[in-house]
Amino acid sequence: MSTATAPAAPAQKRGAGLIKGMQKIGRSLQLPVAALPAAGILSRLGQDDVFGKTGLGWNKLAEIFAHAGGALFDNLALLFCIGVAIGFAKKSDGTTAFAGLVGFLVYKNVLTGFVSEVTGKPEDPGVLGGIVVGLTAAVLWEKYHRTRLPDWLGFFSGRRFIPILMSFAGVIYGVLFGYLWGPIGDGLNNFSEWLSSNGAVGSGIFGVVNRLLIPVGMHMLLNSFAWFQFGDFSSGGQTWHGDIARYFHDDPSAGMFMTGFFPIMMFALPAAGLAIAHCARPERRKAVMGMMISVSLTAFVCGVTEPIEFSFMFIAPLLYGIHAVLTGLSMALTWALGIRSGFTFSGGLFDYLLGWSHSEKAWMLIPIGLAFSVVYYVVFRFVITKFNIPTPGREPEDSLDDAAVADGKK
């Protein structure tokens, strides 16, 4: 009789769990970000040069659209709270969103008791607080949504228990952020000021780090601080935080964390896709070209670049590193030239046109983008052929044979 035991499961690499969790947070942030194009469209329609006094003269309609867009921009923290609560929990239902809302409302009201000595207003952690409350709602739901209470409290068992827990969590977070946000906010602002004070260098550093974090799914965390947290701009008795909201409310210093993405997303990466297609073997070139045209159009119009980037980031780390550096160069160059543009979703044609009225020298992004497209095409084609990188259409023959067998082909 054999006494052999099953081999032990391989040990998980140190930090793998943390990276996996951060990736999951990054994915959950995509849901609230998806609402931002609507905010941008509504705010754009509310501008004076569209329906307002310098446009069609329909001032009341312009006011309606401006308030509608403001409803989303002014409640970004709540949107992120609910979006993260839904996106982070496994097999969650509407309970996580409701629990997140309960916790957020309590948290927000508790913060009104902590007034900043600098601004004279309640402390406002912005979207960071919303993300924390939303994550807590998701975690508590996963852990306690099957909890059974004594019979006399049976009505509050299961899913109904989570909003109760979140109301107390809201109190705790309100107090913690109320006391701690002063120094934390100062630290974030100092980092923002450091990037801003370094001008083109700070913008370039952000661009490089942003691209390097995409493979591990953590770029959305960095973006959430830069686009929704860093900096503040006051006008008409209201204050807006983050590069996006400040840009669309005409802060002349906003846009440094967005402008340089337009040349890369609209021109450079589609050129990289063309190089990948041209490097494919002749019998595969037509199929690869069709795929690259599709993903390149997505990048050009919408600014969604992951389909192109994921086609080479893991099989060609050198190429991806070059891409990250060139993105940083684009960010630094555009800011150094005094170009200012912004987006609500990403750096595609749609957002380029949407934010035009708030921009400065945005026309220069087109020739810069064309120049970067030439650089990308030449660099990608050289590196792919020089190092024989198996980009789409250049896979080893045995890989293609295996795929054909799996499809039932001979």
C-alpha positions as CSV (number, residue, x, y, z in Angstrom):
1,M,0.0,0.0,0.0
2,S,1.5,3.3,-1.1
3,T,2.0,6.0,1.4
4,A,3.1,8.6,-1.1
5,T,1.7,12.0,-0.5
6,A,0.7,14.6,-3.1
7,P,3.3,17.1,-3.9
8,A,3.0,20.3,-1.9
9,A,1.5,23.3,-3.8
10,P,4.1,25.7,-4.9
11,A,4.7,28.5,-2.5
12,Q,3.2,31.8,-3.5
13,K,5.8,34.4,-4.4
14,R,6.2,37.1,-1.7
15,G,4.0,40.1,-2.5
16,A,1.9,38.2,-5.1
17,G,-1.2,38.5,-3.0
18,L,-0.7,42.3,-2.6
19,I,-0.1,42.8,-6.3
20,K,-3.2,40.7,-7.1
21,G,-5.3,42.8,-4.7
22,M,-4.0,46.0,-6.2
23,Q,-4.8,44.8,-9.7
24,K,-8.4,44.0,-8.5
25,I,-8.7,47.5,-7.1
26,G,-7.4,49.0,-10.4
27,R,-10.1,47.0,-12.4
28,S,-12.8,48.1,-10.0
29,L,-11.9,51.7,-10.6
30,Q,-12.8,51.4,-14.3
31,L,-16.6,51.4,-13.5
32,P,-16.8,54.9,-12.1
33,V,-14.3,56.2,-14.6
34,A,-16.7,55.1,-17.3
35,A,-19.2,57.7,-16.1
36,L,-16.7,60.6,-16.8
37,P,-17.4,60.9,-20.5
38,A,-21.0,61.7,-19.7
39,A,-19.9,64.3,-17.2
40,G,-17.6,65.9,-19.8
41,I,-20.3,66.0,-22.5
42,L,-22.9,67.5,-20.2
43,S,-20.4,70.1,-18.9
44,R,-19.3,70.9,-22.5
45,L,-22.9,71.5,-23.6
46,G,-23.3,73.9,-20.7
47,Q,-20.5,76.1,-21.8
48,D,-21.2,79.7,-23.1
49,D,-19.9,78.9,-26.6
50,V,-22.3,76.0,-27.2
51,F,-25.8,76.8,-25.8
52,G,-24.8,79.8,-23.7
53,K,-24.6,83.5,-24.4
54,T,-21.8,83.4,-26.9
55,G,-23.2,80.4,-28.7
56,L,-26.9,79.7,-29.5
57,G,-28.0,82.1,-26.7
58,W,-30.1,79.4,-25.0
59,N,-28.9,80.4,-21.5
60,K,-31.4,78.4,-19.6
61,L,-30.6,75.2,-21.5
62,A,-26.9,75.9,-21.0
63,E,-27.4,76.3,-17.3
64,I,-29.3,73.0,-17.1
65,F,-26.5,71.1,-18.9
66,A,-23.9,72.8,-16.7
67,H,-25.7,71.7,-13.5
68,A,-26.1,68.2,-14.9
69,G,-22.4,67.9,-15.6
70,G,-21.6,69.4,-12.2
71,A,-23.8,66.7,-10.5
72,L,-21.2,64.1,-11.6
73,F,-18.0,66.2,-11.2
74,D,-19.2,67.4,-7.7
75,N,-19.9,63.8,-6.6
76,L,-16.9,62.0,-7.9
77,A,-16.2,60.5,-4.4
78,L,-19.6,59.0,-4.2
79,L,-19.4,57.6,-7.7
80,F,-16.0,56.0,-6.9
81,C,-17.4,54.6,-3.6
82,I,-20.3,52.9,-5.3
83,G,-18.3,51.8,-8.3
84,V,-15.6,50.2,-6.3
85,A,-18.1,48.6,-3.9
86,I,-19.7,46.8,-6.9
87,G,-16.5,46.0,-8.8
88,F,-14.3,44.7,-6.0
89,A,-16.6,42.2,-4.3
90,K,-16.9,38.7,-5.7
91,K,-20.3,37.7,-7.0
92,S,-21.8,40.8,-5.3
93,D,-25.3,42.1,-5.8
94,G,-26.8,45.5,-5.2
95,T,-26.2,45.1,-1.4
96,T,-22.6,46.2,-1.8
97,A,-23.6,49.4,-3.5
98,F,-26.3,50.2,-1.0
99,A,-23.9,49.4,1.9
100,G,-21.3,51.6,0.3
101,L,-23.8,54.4,0.0
102,V,-24.8,54.1,3.6
103,G,-21.2,54.2,4.8
104,F,-20.4,57.1,2.6
105,L,-23.3,59.3,3.7
106,V,-22.4,58.7,7.4
107,Y,-18.7,59.3,6.7
108,K,-19.4,62.5,4.8
109,N,-21.6,63.9,7.5
110,V,-19.1,63.0,10.2
111,L,-16.4,65.0,8.3
112,T,-18.5,68.2,8.6
113,G,-17.4,68.3,12.2
114,F,-13.8,68.6,11.2
115,V,-13.1,72.0,9.7
116,S,-9.8,72.8,8.1
117,E,-7.9,75.7,9.7
118,V,-6.6,76.7,6.3
119,T,-9.7,76.7,4.1
120,G,-12.4,77.1,6.8
121,K,-14.3,74.2,5.2
122,P,-14.8,70.6,6.3
123,E,-11.9,68.3,5.5
124,D,-12.4,66.7,2.0
125,P,-10.3,63.6,1.2
126,G,-12.0,63.5,-2.2
127,V,-12.1,60.3,-4.2
128,L,-9.6,58.6,-1.9
129,G,-12.2,58.5,0.9
130,G,-14.8,57.2,-1.5
131,I,-12.5,54.4,-2.7
132,V,-11.7,53.4,0.9
133,V,-15.4,53.3,1.9
134,G,-16.3,51.4,-1.2
135,L,-13.5,48.8,-0.7
136,T,-14.6,48.4,2.9
137,A,-18.2,47.7,1.8
138,A,-17.0,45.1,-0.6
139,V,-14.8,43.4,1.9
140,L,-17.4,43.3,4.6
141,W,-20.0,42.0,2.2
142,E,-17.7,39.1,1.2
143,K,-17.0,38.2,4.8
144,Y,-20.4,38.7,6.5
145,H,-23.2,38.5,3.9
146,R,-24.0,35.0,5.2
147,T,-23.9,35.9,8.9
148,R,-26.8,34.6,11.0
149,L,-27.8,36.6,14.0
150,P,-29.9,35.3,17.0
151,D,-33.6,34.7,16.3
152,W,-34.7,38.0,17.9
153,L,-32.4,39.8,15.4
154,G,-33.1,37.5,12.5
155,F,-34.5,40.3,10.3
156,F,-31.0,41.8,10.2
157,S,-29.2,38.6,9.2
158,G,-27.3,38.0,6.0
159,R,-27.2,40.9,3.5
160,R,-29.1,43.3,5.7
161,F,-26.3,43.1,8.2
162,I,-23.8,44.8,5.9
163,P,-25.4,48.3,5.8
164,I,-25.4,48.3,9.6
165,L,-21.7,47.5,9.7
166,M,-21.0,50.1,7.1
167,S,-22.8,52.8,9.1
168,F,-20.3,52.2,12.0
169,A,-17.5,52.0,9.5
170,G,-18.6,55.4,8.1
171,V,-18.2,56.9,11.6
172,I,-14.8,55.4,12.1
173,Y,-13.5,56.6,8.7
174,G,-15.1,60.0,9.2
175,V,-13.2,60.4,12.5
176,L,-9.9,59.0,11.1
177,F,-9.9,61.1,8.0
178,G,-11.1,64.1,10.0
179,Y,-8.0,64.0,12.2
180,L,-5.5,62.6,9.8
181,W,-6.4,64.2,6.5
182,G,-4.7,67.5,7.4
183,P,-1.2,66.1,7.3
184,I,-2.0,63.5,4.7
185,G,-3.6,66.1,2.4
186,D,-0.5,68.3,3.0
187,G,1.7,65.4,1.9
188,L,-0.3,64.8,-1.3
189,N,-0.4,68.5,-2.1
190,N,3.4,68.7,-1.5
191,F,3.9,65.8,-4.0
192,S,1.6,67.5,-6.4
193,E,3.4,70.8,-6.0
194,W,6.7,68.9,-6.4
195,L,5.5,67.5,-9.8
196,S,4.0,70.8,-10.7
197,S,7.1,72.8,-9.7
198,N,9.2,70.6,-11.8
199,G,7.0,71.4,-14.7
200,A,7.9,69.3,-17.8
201,V,10.1,66.9,-15.7
202,G,7.3,66.2,-13.3
203,S,4.9,65.6,-16.1
204,G,7.4,63.3,-17.8
205,I,7.9,61.3,-14.6
206,F,4.2,60.8,-14.3
207,G,3.9,59.6,-17.9
208,V,6.7,57.0,-17.4
209,V,5.3,55.6,-14.1
210,N,1.8,55.6,-15.5
211,R,2.8,53.2,-18.4
212,L,5.0,51.1,-16.2
213,L,2.1,50.3,-13.8
214,I,-0.2,49.1,-16.5
215,P,1.2,45.5,-16.6
216,V,0.4,45.0,-12.9
217,G,-2.9,46.8,-13.2
218,M,-2.0,49.6,-10.7
219,H,-2.0,52.5,-13.1
220,M,-5.6,53.5,-12.1
221,L,-4.5,54.0,-8.6
222,L,-1.9,56.5,-9.7
223,N,-4.3,58.1,-12.1
224,S,-7.0,58.5,-9.4
225,F,-4.6,60.8,-7.4
226,A,-3.4,62.8,-10.3
227,W,-6.7,63.2,-12.2
228,F,-9.1,63.5,-9.2
229,Q,-7.0,64.5,-6.2
230,F,-4.0,66.6,-6.9
231,G,-4.3,70.4,-6.8
232,D,-7.2,72.6,-6.2
233,F,-8.9,75.4,-8.0
234,S,-11.5,77.8,-6.6
235,S,-13.9,79.8,-8.7
236,G,-17.4,81.2,-7.9
237,G,-17.3,80.0,-4.4
238,Q,-16.6,76.4,-5.3
239,T,-13.4,74.3,-5.2
240,W,-12.4,71.6,-7.6
241,H,-9.7,69.0,-7.1
242,G,-7.7,66.9,-9.6
243,D,-6.4,67.6,-13.1
244,I,-9.7,66.7,-14.9
245,A,-12.2,68.8,-12.9
246,R,-9.8,71.7,-12.7
247,Y,-9.2,71.6,-16.5
248,F,-12.9,71.6,-17.3
249,H,-13.4,74.5,-15.0
250,D,-10.7,76.6,-16.7
251,D,-7.8,76.3,-14.2
252,P,-4.9,77.6,-16.3
253,S,-2.5,75.3,-14.5
254,A,-4.4,72.1,-15.2
255,G,-3.6,69.6,-17.9
256,M,-0.1,68.6,-17.1
257,F,-1.1,65.0,-16.3
258,M,-3.2,64.6,-19.5
259,T,-1.8,66.6,-22.4
260,G,1.1,64.4,-23.4
261,F,-1.1,61.3,-23.7
262,F,-2.9,62.6,-26.9
263,P,0.1,62.2,-29.3
264,I,0.8,58.7,-27.9
265,M,-2.7,57.4,-27.9
266,M,-3.9,59.0,-31.1
267,F,-0.8,58.6,-33.3
268,A,2.1,56.7,-31.8
269,L,0.5,53.5,-30.6
270,P,-1.5,53.1,-33.9
271,A,1.8,53.4,-35.7
272,A,3.2,50.7,-33.4
273,G,0.3,48.5,-34.4
274,L,1.1,49.1,-38.1
275,A,4.7,48.1,-37.5
276,I,3.6,44.9,-35.7
277,A,1.4,44.1,-38.7
278,H,4.1,44.8,-41.3
279,C,6.5,42.5,-39.3
280,A,4.1,39.6,-39.4
281,R,4.8,36.7,-41.8
282,P,3.2,37.2,-45.3
283,E,0.6,34.4,-44.7
284,R,-0.5,36.0,-41.5
285,R,-0.1,39.7,-42.4
286,K,-3.7,40.2,-43.6
287,A,-5.2,38.8,-40.4
288,V,-2.9,40.7,-38.1
289,M,-3.4,43.9,-40.1
290,G,-7.2,43.6,-39.6
291,M,-6.7,43.1,-35.9
292,M,-4.3,46.0,-35.6
293,I,-6.6,48.4,-37.6
294,S,-9.4,47.6,-35.2
295,V,-7.4,48.2,-32.0
296,S,-5.7,51.2,-33.5
297,L,-9.0,52.8,-34.3
298,T,-10.0,52.2,-30.7
299,A,-6.9,53.9,-29.5
300,F,-7.3,56.8,-31.9
301,V,-10.9,57.5,-31.3
302,C,-11.4,56.5,-27.7
303,G,-7.9,56.5,-26.2
304,V,-8.2,52.9,-25.2
305,T,-4.7,51.6,-25.7
306,E,-4.5,48.4,-23.7
307,P,-5.4,46.1,-26.7
308,I,-2.3,47.3,-28.5
309,E,-0.1,47.4,-25.4
310,F,-1.0,43.9,-24.2
311,S,0.1,42.6,-27.6
312,F,3.7,43.3,-26.8
313,M,4.2,44.3,-23.1
314,F,4.8,40.7,-21.8
315,I,6.6,39.2,-24.8
316,A,8.8,42.3,-25.4
317,P,9.6,44.1,-22.1
318,L,12.3,46.1,-23.9
319,L,9.7,47.5,-26.3
320,Y,7.4,48.3,-23.5
321,G,10.1,50.0,-21.6
322,I,10.9,52.1,-24.6
323,H,7.2,52.9,-24.9
324,A,7.0,54.1,-21.3
325,V,10.0,56.4,-21.7
326,L,8.6,57.8,-25.0
327,T,5.3,58.5,-23.2
328,G,7.2,60.4,-20.5
329,L,9.0,62.3,-23.2
330,S,5.7,63.2,-24.9
331,M,4.3,64.4,-21.5
332,A,7.4,66.5,-20.8
333,L,7.7,67.9,-24.3
334,T,4.0,69.0,-24.6
335,W,4.1,70.7,-21.2
336,A,7.4,72.4,-22.0
337,L,5.9,73.9,-25.1
338,G,3.0,75.4,-23.2
339,I,0.4,73.0,-24.7
340,R,-2.6,72.3,-22.6
341,S,-5.4,69.8,-23.2
342,G,-7.5,67.4,-21.2
343,F,-9.9,64.6,-21.2
344,T,-12.8,63.0,-19.2
345,F,-11.9,59.5,-20.2
346,S,-8.7,59.1,-22.2
347,G,-6.5,60.8,-24.8
348,G,-8.5,60.0,-28.0
349,L,-10.1,62.0,-30.7
350,F,-13.4,62.2,-28.9
351,D,-11.9,63.9,-25.8
352,Y,-9.5,66.0,-27.9
353,L,-12.5,67.6,-29.6
354,L,-14.6,67.7,-26.4
355,G,-12.0,69.7,-24.4
356,W,-10.9,71.9,-27.3
357,S,-12.6,75.1,-25.9
358,H,-10.5,74.8,-22.6
359,S,-7.2,74.0,-24.4
360,E,-4.2,76.1,-25.3
361,K,-2.1,75.4,-28.4
362,A,-3.9,72.0,-28.8
363,W,-3.4,72.1,-32.6
364,M,0.3,71.4,-31.9
365,L,-0.5,67.9,-30.6
366,I,-1.2,66.8,-34.2
367,P,2.3,67.5,-35.7
368,I,3.9,66.2,-32.4
369,G,1.8,63.1,-32.7
370,L,2.8,62.5,-36.3
371,A,6.4,62.9,-35.3
372,F,6.0,60.4,-32.5
373,S,4.2,58.0,-34.9
374,V,7.3,57.9,-37.1
375,V,9.6,57.3,-34.1
376,Y,7.3,54.5,-32.9
377,Y,7.1,52.8,-36.3
378,V,10.8,52.9,-36.8
379,V,11.7,51.8,-33.3
380,F,9.1,49.0,-33.2
381,R,10.0,47.6,-36.6
382,F,13.7,47.7,-35.8
383,V,13.4,46.0,-32.4
384,I,10.9,43.4,-33.5
385,T,13.1,42.3,-36.5
386,K,16.4,42.7,-34.8
387,F,15.6,40.6,-31.7
388,N,13.1,38.3,-33.5
389,I,10.3,39.2,-31.1
390,P,7.2,36.9,-31.5
391,T,4.6,39.7,-31.8
392,P,1.2,38.8,-33.4
393,G,1.8,37.1,-36.7
394,R,5.4,36.1,-35.8
395,E,4.6,33.2,-33.4
396,P,6.6,30.0,-33.8
397,E,5.2,27.5,-36.3
398,D,4.5,24.9,-33.6
399,S,2.3,27.4,-31.7
400,L,0.2,28.0,-34.8
401,D,0.0,24.2,-35.4
402,D,-1.3,23.7,-31.8
403,A,-3.9,26.4,-32.3
404,A,-5.0,24.8,-35.5
405,V,-5.4,21.4,-33.8
406,A,-7.4,23.0,-31.0
407,D,-9.7,24.5,-33.6
408,G,-10.2,21.1,-35.3
409,K,-8.1,22.0,-38.3
410,K,-5.5,20.0,-40.1
